[in-house]
């Protein structure tokens, strides 16, 4: 059953009388929804997801993509959820506006929720929920993305330790997504008995199915995007923004073509954003979805040091597998602001080798799985070397296995029944 923010307090309380876990998150996220659906299918934990906004479910503007979009997969079925009362103009990136309205403490008390799961600390609602839970003896679980990879000045580090310390002392369980994420909590003094592994994952099965369903169409997909059959295709997938450093891929490709003018290399960009014009200016554009009518013949791949490139535009969840099938490897050149990089999980499930910047949150966990590899962020020479390895790497056809959603479901199932049947009321 689904309740909107207009549902009465009595309706919500009755509906949740047997619920023990409330999951509070900013909006339906394409990476999170499969986890909620799997948790519902598992059936061992009565829960409900409480959303703050409808971003991505209804057409929503994304600053990074510079366009409006809505996900093309079902985001609100297969699990219990409702939308809480927040400011109508609230967005997932607005700390102050994305806050709870009404008495959340009373809501927890009436619903008899034994644990509240929050998704970080980037919006005011997460802080409100943690403080409210403390008042009524409800456990707080935290599953955030932040890690210890960002360079932080000493003065800022001291402030963060004080401010985040106030939140962390109210958290009972830290569901860490990977190595760098766990290390951050440990640096804040979180004890090992409060740390639980909940590895970041995507719906591996869906990406495997989507890729296998169209793999026989690889040649046709490449022809549509003007990628030569004999080219080694390197994929960048994401927003064209500075933190993701897509220009590093272009520079690395230019270095490769300068040293090896006969190299058959083609870049594929899936996404959009503010750096789009600069990317196009530094490439020989063979295809551009965002400029209707722009196509070219499949020219030889050795015309100068400007790499041939195709721009597939924004690809939604059911379309993105076309890029994974067309490519020979994925490059994620992002800096430390890429707190994880779930595009790597998607690419791995689709059978792609991944070249990952060491500053990405996933590097220590996924970059070590052959044939994946890691390079120093911003070092375009190192990036070019890692790309060229893929031309002759005999292990490139292997299929490394990333974490699955079921691992997090198993952890949640283990924690709640044994630990939360009775929860002592805190002072």
C-alpha positions as CSV (number, residue, x, y, z in Angstrom):
1,X,0.0,0.0,0.0
2,X,1.2,3.5,-0.8
3,X,0.5,6.7,1.1
4,X,1.1,10.2,-0.1
5,X,2.0,13.0,2.3
6,X,-1.7,13.8,2.4
7,X,-2.5,10.4,4.2
8,X,-3.8,10.8,7.7
9,X,-1.7,10.1,10.7
10,X,-4.1,7.4,11.8
11,X,-3.9,5.7,8.4
12,X,-0.1,5.7,8.5
13,X,0.0,4.5,12.1
14,X,-2.4,1.6,11.4
15,X,-0.5,0.6,8.2
16,X,2.8,0.6,10.0
17,X,1.7,-1.1,13.3
18,X,3.7,-4.2,12.4
19,X,6.6,-2.5,10.6
20,X,10.0,-2.5,12.3
21,X,12.2,-0.7,9.7
22,X,11.6,2.7,8.0
23,X,14.0,3.6,5.2
24,X,14.3,7.4,4.7
25,X,15.7,8.6,1.4
26,X,15.6,11.7,-0.7
27,X,13.9,10.3,-3.8
28,X,13.4,7.1,-5.8
29,X,16.9,6.3,-7.1
30,X,17.5,3.8,-10.0
31,X,20.3,2.1,-8.0
32,X,18.3,1.8,-4.7
33,X,14.9,0.7,-5.9
34,X,16.0,-2.8,-6.9
35,X,17.3,-3.2,-3.3
36,X,13.9,-2.2,-1.9
37,X,12.2,-4.6,-4.3
38,X,14.5,-7.5,-3.3
39,X,14.0,-6.7,0.4
40,X,10.3,-6.9,-0.2
41,X,10.5,-10.2,-2.0
42,X,12.7,-11.6,0.7
43,X,9.8,-10.9,3.1
44,X,11.8,-11.4,6.3
45,X,11.8,-7.7,7.3
46,X,8.6,-5.6,7.5
47,X,9.7,-2.2,6.2
48,X,8.6,0.8,4.3
49,X,10.5,3.3,2.3
50,X,9.8,7.0,3.1
51,X,10.6,9.3,0.3
52,X,11.2,13.1,0.5
53,X,10.7,14.1,-3.2
54,X,9.6,12.6,-6.5
55,X,12.7,13.6,-8.4
56,X,13.3,11.2,-11.3
57,X,9.8,9.7,-11.0
58,X,8.2,12.7,-12.6
59,X,10.2,14.8,-15.2
60,X,12.9,16.5,-13.2
61,X,15.7,18.8,-14.1
62,X,19.2,17.6,-13.6
63,X,21.9,20.3,-13.4
64,X,24.7,18.0,-14.3
65,X,23.0,16.6,-17.4
66,X,21.5,20.0,-18.2
67,X,18.2,18.5,-19.1
68,X,15.0,17.1,-17.6
69,X,14.4,13.4,-17.4
70,X,12.4,10.6,-15.8
71,X,13.7,7.1,-15.3
72,X,12.2,4.6,-17.8
73,X,12.1,1.7,-15.4
74,X,9.4,1.1,-12.8
75,X,10.4,3.0,-9.7
76,X,7.4,2.7,-7.4
77,X,6.2,-0.9,-7.6
78,X,7.1,-4.0,-5.8
79,X,7.7,-2.6,-2.3
80,X,5.9,-0.5,0.3
81,X,6.6,3.2,0.2
82,X,5.1,6.7,0.8
83,X,6.1,10.3,0.3
84,X,6.5,12.4,3.4
85,X,5.6,16.1,3.8
86,X,8.4,18.4,2.7
87,X,8.5,21.8,1.0
88,X,7.0,21.6,-2.5
89,X,10.2,23.1,-4.0
90,X,12.6,20.7,-2.2
91,X,15.2,18.9,-4.3
92,X,17.6,16.1,-3.3
93,X,20.5,18.6,-3.5
94,X,19.0,21.3,-1.3
95,X,20.0,20.7,2.3
96,X,17.7,23.2,3.9
97,X,14.5,22.8,1.8
98,X,14.8,19.0,1.9
99,X,13.6,18.8,5.5
100,X,10.8,17.1,7.3
101,X,7.6,19.0,8.1
102,X,5.4,17.8,10.9
103,X,6.3,15.9,14.1
104,X,8.6,13.0,13.0
105,X,9.1,12.0,16.6
106,X,5.4,11.3,16.9
107,X,5.3,9.5,13.6
108,X,8.1,7.1,14.8
109,X,6.3,6.6,18.2
110,X,2.9,6.0,16.6
111,X,4.3,3.6,14.0
112,X,6.4,1.7,16.5
113,X,9.3,1.7,14.2
114,X,12.3,0.0,15.7
115,X,15.0,1.2,13.3
116,X,15.3,4.2,10.9
117,X,17.7,3.8,8.0
118,X,19.0,7.1,6.6
119,X,21.1,7.4,3.4
120,X,23.7,9.9,4.5
121,X,23.8,13.4,5.9
122,X,23.4,15.6,2.8
123,X,19.9,16.9,3.6
124,X,18.4,18.3,6.8
125,X,15.8,15.5,7.0
126,X,18.4,12.9,7.7
127,X,19.6,14.9,10.7
128,X,16.1,15.5,11.9
129,X,15.4,11.7,11.7
130,X,18.5,10.8,13.6
131,X,17.8,13.2,16.4
132,X,14.1,12.3,16.6
133,X,14.9,8.6,16.7
134,X,17.2,9.2,19.7
135,X,14.2,10.7,21.6
136,X,12.0,7.7,21.2
137,X,14.5,4.8,21.5
138,X,14.5,3.9,17.8
139,X,17.8,2.7,16.4
140,X,19.4,4.7,13.6
141,X,21.2,3.0,10.7
142,X,23.4,5.0,8.3
143,X,24.4,4.0,4.8
144,X,26.2,6.9,3.2
145,X,28.6,7.3,0.3
146,X,31.3,9.5,1.7
147,X,34.8,8.3,2.1
148,X,38.3,9.4,3.3
149,X,39.8,10.0,-0.2
150,X,39.0,13.8,-0.4
151,X,41.9,16.1,0.5
152,X,40.6,18.1,3.5
153,X,42.4,21.0,5.2
154,X,43.1,20.6,8.9
155,X,40.7,23.4,9.9
156,X,37.8,21.9,7.9
157,X,38.7,18.4,9.2
158,X,38.3,19.7,12.8
159,X,34.9,21.2,12.0
160,X,33.7,18.1,10.3
161,X,34.8,16.0,13.2
162,X,32.7,18.1,15.6
163,X,29.6,18.4,13.4
164,X,29.5,14.9,12.1
165,X,30.4,13.6,15.5
166,X,27.1,14.9,16.7
167,X,25.3,12.7,14.1
168,X,27.6,9.7,14.4
169,X,27.0,9.4,18.1
170,X,23.4,8.9,17.4
171,X,24.0,6.2,14.8
172,X,23.8,2.5,16.0
173,X,24.7,0.8,12.8
174,X,27.0,2.0,10.0
175,X,26.2,0.1,6.8
176,X,29.5,0.6,4.9
177,X,29.5,0.3,1.1
178,X,33.2,-0.3,0.6
179,X,36.7,0.0,1.9
180,X,37.2,3.7,1.7
181,X,33.7,4.3,3.2
182,X,34.5,2.0,6.2
183,X,37.8,3.7,6.7
184,X,36.1,7.1,7.0
185,X,33.9,5.8,9.9
186,X,36.9,4.2,11.6
187,X,38.7,7.6,11.5
188,X,35.8,9.1,13.3
189,X,36.3,6.5,16.0
190,X,33.3,4.2,15.1
191,X,33.9,0.8,16.7
192,X,33.9,-2.4,14.6
193,X,30.8,-3.8,16.4
194,X,28.8,-0.9,14.9
195,X,30.1,-1.5,11.3
196,X,28.2,-3.8,9.0
197,X,29.1,-4.5,5.3
198,X,26.4,-3.5,2.9
199,X,28.4,-3.3,-0.4
200,X,27.2,-1.0,-3.2
201,X,25.6,-2.9,-6.0
202,X,23.3,-2.6,-8.9
203,X,20.7,-5.0,-10.2
204,X,23.3,-7.3,-11.8
205,X,20.7,-9.7,-13.2
206,X,19.0,-7.0,-15.1
207,X,22.1,-5.7,-16.7
208,X,23.2,-9.2,-17.6
209,X,19.8,-9.9,-19.2
210,X,19.8,-6.6,-21.1
211,X,23.3,-7.1,-22.4
212,X,22.8,-10.7,-23.5
213,X,19.5,-9.8,-25.2
214,X,21.3,-7.4,-27.6
215,X,24.8,-8.8,-27.8
216,X,24.1,-10.2,-31.2
217,X,23.2,-6.7,-32.3
218,X,26.7,-5.3,-31.4
219,X,27.8,-4.7,-35.0
220,X,24.5,-3.0,-35.9
221,X,24.7,-0.8,-32.8
222,X,28.2,0.2,-33.7
223,X,27.2,1.0,-37.2
224,X,24.3,3.2,-35.9
225,X,26.8,5.2,-33.9
226,X,29.4,5.2,-36.7
227,X,31.9,3.0,-34.8
228,X,34.1,0.9,-37.1
229,X,33.9,-2.8,-36.5
230,X,37.7,-3.0,-36.2
231,X,38.0,-0.1,-33.7
232,X,38.8,-0.5,-30.0
233,X,35.9,1.4,-28.5
234,X,36.4,3.1,-25.1
235,X,33.3,4.2,-23.3
236,X,32.8,7.2,-21.0
237,X,29.3,7.0,-19.3
238,X,28.0,9.9,-17.2
239,X,27.7,13.6,-16.9
240,X,30.1,15.8,-18.8
241,X,31.1,17.8,-15.7
242,X,34.6,18.7,-14.3
243,X,34.5,16.2,-11.4
244,X,34.1,13.3,-13.8
245,X,37.0,14.6,-16.0
246,X,35.9,13.3,-19.4
247,X,38.5,15.5,-21.1
248,X,41.2,13.3,-19.5
249,X,40.0,10.5,-21.7
250,X,40.3,12.7,-24.8
251,X,43.8,13.7,-23.8
252,X,44.9,10.1,-23.2
253,X,43.5,9.1,-26.6
254,X,45.4,12.0,-28.2
255,X,48.6,10.8,-26.6
256,X,47.9,7.3,-27.9
257,X,47.3,8.5,-31.4
258,X,50.4,10.7,-31.4
259,X,52.7,7.8,-30.4
260,X,50.8,5.2,-32.5
261,X,49.1,6.9,-35.5
262,X,47.9,3.5,-36.8
263,X,46.1,2.7,-33.6
264,X,42.4,1.9,-34.3
265,X,40.8,3.8,-31.4
266,X,37.2,5.2,-31.0
267,X,35.7,7.0,-28.1
268,X,32.0,6.6,-27.2
269,X,30.4,9.2,-24.9
270,X,27.1,8.4,-23.3
271,X,25.7,11.3,-21.4
272,X,25.6,15.1,-21.6
273,X,26.6,18.2,-19.7
274,X,28.5,21.5,-19.6
275,X,31.8,20.1,-21.1
276,X,30.0,18.8,-24.2
277,X,31.2,21.5,-26.5
278,X,34.8,21.2,-25.4
279,X,34.8,17.5,-25.8
280,X,33.4,17.8,-29.3
281,X,36.0,20.4,-30.3
282,X,38.8,18.1,-29.3
283,X,37.4,15.1,-31.2
284,X,36.6,14.1,-34.8
285,X,32.9,13.6,-34.2
286,X,31.5,10.7,-36.2
287,X,28.0,10.7,-34.7
288,X,26.2,13.1,-32.4
289,X,22.7,12.2,-31.1
290,X,22.3,15.8,-29.7
291,X,22.8,17.4,-33.1
292,X,20.1,15.9,-35.4
293,X,21.4,15.1,-38.9
294,X,25.1,15.1,-38.0
295,X,26.6,11.9,-39.3
296,X,29.7,11.0,-41.2
297,X,30.9,8.1,-43.2
298,X,33.0,5.5,-41.4
299,X,36.3,7.2,-42.1
300,X,39.8,5.7,-41.5
301,X,40.8,5.8,-37.8
302,X,44.2,7.3,-38.4
303,X,43.4,10.8,-39.4
304,X,45.6,12.9,-37.1
305,X,45.7,13.0,-33.3
306,X,42.1,14.0,-32.7
307,X,40.3,10.8,-31.7
308,X,37.2,9.7,-33.5
309,X,34.2,9.9,-31.2
310,X,30.5,9.2,-31.1
311,X,28.1,11.1,-28.8
312,X,25.2,8.9,-28.0
313,X,23.4,11.4,-25.7
314,X,21.7,10.6,-22.5
315,X,20.8,6.9,-22.3
316,X,18.1,5.9,-19.9
317,X,18.2,2.6,-17.8
318,X,16.8,0.4,-20.6
319,X,19.0,2.0,-23.2
320,X,22.4,2.1,-21.5
321,X,23.1,-1.5,-22.2
322,X,23.6,-0.6,-25.9
323,X,26.7,1.4,-24.9
324,X,28.1,-1.4,-22.8
325,X,27.6,-3.9,-25.6
326,X,29.1,-1.6,-28.2
327,X,32.2,-0.8,-26.2
328,X,35.4,-2.7,-25.4
329,X,36.2,-1.1,-22.1
330,X,34.8,1.6,-19.8
331,X,36.9,4.5,-18.4
332,X,35.9,6.3,-15.2
333,X,38.4,9.2,-14.8
334,X,36.6,11.0,-12.0
335,X,38.2,12.8,-9.0
336,X,37.5,12.2,-5.3
337,X,34.0,13.7,-5.6
338,X,33.0,10.4,-7.3
339,X,32.1,8.8,-4.0
340,X,31.6,5.4,-5.6
341,X,31.0,5.1,-9.3
342,X,28.1,2.6,-9.8
343,X,28.6,2.9,-13.6
344,X,31.5,0.5,-13.0
345,X,29.1,-2.1,-11.4
346,X,26.8,-1.7,-14.4
347,X,29.7,-2.2,-16.9
348,X,31.0,-5.2,-15.0
349,X,27.6,-6.9,-15.0
350,X,27.6,-6.2,-18.8
351,X,30.9,-7.9,-19.3
352,X,33.2,-4.8,-19.7
353,X,36.7,-4.3,-18.5
354,X,36.9,-1.1,-16.4
355,X,39.8,1.5,-16.1
356,X,39.2,3.4,-12.8
357,X,40.7,6.5,-11.3
358,X,42.2,5.8,-7.9
359,X,40.3,8.7,-6.4
360,X,36.9,7.0,-7.1
361,X,35.3,5.4,-4.1
362,X,35.0,2.1,-5.8
363,X,38.6,1.8,-6.9
364,X,39.9,-0.2,-3.9
365,X,37.1,-2.7,-4.2
366,X,36.4,-3.1,-7.9
367,X,39.7,-1.8,-9.5
368,X,41.6,-4.8,-8.1
369,X,39.4,-7.3,-9.9
370,X,41.0,-8.4,-13.1
371,X,40.8,-7.4,-15.9
372,X,39.8,-4.1,-14.2
373,X,42.7,-1.7,-13.4
374,X,43.4,1.6,-11.6
375,X,45.4,4.7,-12.6
376,X,46.3,7.9,-10.8
377,X,43.6,10.5,-11.2
378,X,44.7,13.2,-13.7
379,X,47.7,11.3,-15.0
380,X,46.7,11.1,-18.7
381,X,49.9,9.2,-19.5
382,X,49.0,6.5,-17.0
383,X,45.5,6.4,-18.3
384,X,46.7,6.0,-21.9
385,X,48.9,3.1,-20.8
386,X,46.0,1.4,-19.0
387,X,43.8,1.8,-22.1
388,X,46.4,0.3,-24.4
389,X,46.7,-2.7,-22.1
390,X,43.2,-3.6,-23.2
391,X,44.2,-4.1,-26.8
392,X,46.2,-7.2,-26.0
393,X,45.1,-8.2,-22.4
394,X,44.3,-11.9,-22.6
395,X,42.2,-11.7,-19.4
396,X,39.9,-9.0,-20.9
397,X,37.3,-11.6,-21.8
398,X,37.0,-12.7,-18.1
399,X,34.0,-11.7,-16.1
400,X,34.8,-10.3,-12.7
401,X,32.0,-10.4,-10.2
402,X,30.9,-7.3,-8.3
403,X,28.8,-7.3,-5.2
404,X,25.2,-8.2,-5.4
405,X,22.1,-6.7,-3.8
406,X,21.4,-9.9,-2.0
407,X,24.4,-9.4,0.2
408,X,22.9,-6.2,1.7
409,X,19.5,-8.0,2.1
410,X,21.2,-10.8,4.0
411,X,22.9,-8.3,6.3
412,X,19.7,-6.5,7.1
413,X,17.9,-9.8,7.7
414,X,20.6,-10.8,10.2
415,X,20.6,-7.6,12.1
416,X,16.9,-6.9,12.7
417,X,15.4,-10.1,13.9
418,X,18.2,-10.8,16.4
419,X,19.1,-7.4,17.6
420,X,15.9,-5.3,17.4
421,X,13.1,-7.5,18.8
422,X,13.4,-5.3,21.9
423,X,15.1,-1.9,21.8
424,X,15.9,-0.1,25.1
425,X,14.7,3.4,25.4
426,X,17.6,5.8,25.5
427,X,17.8,8.6,28.0
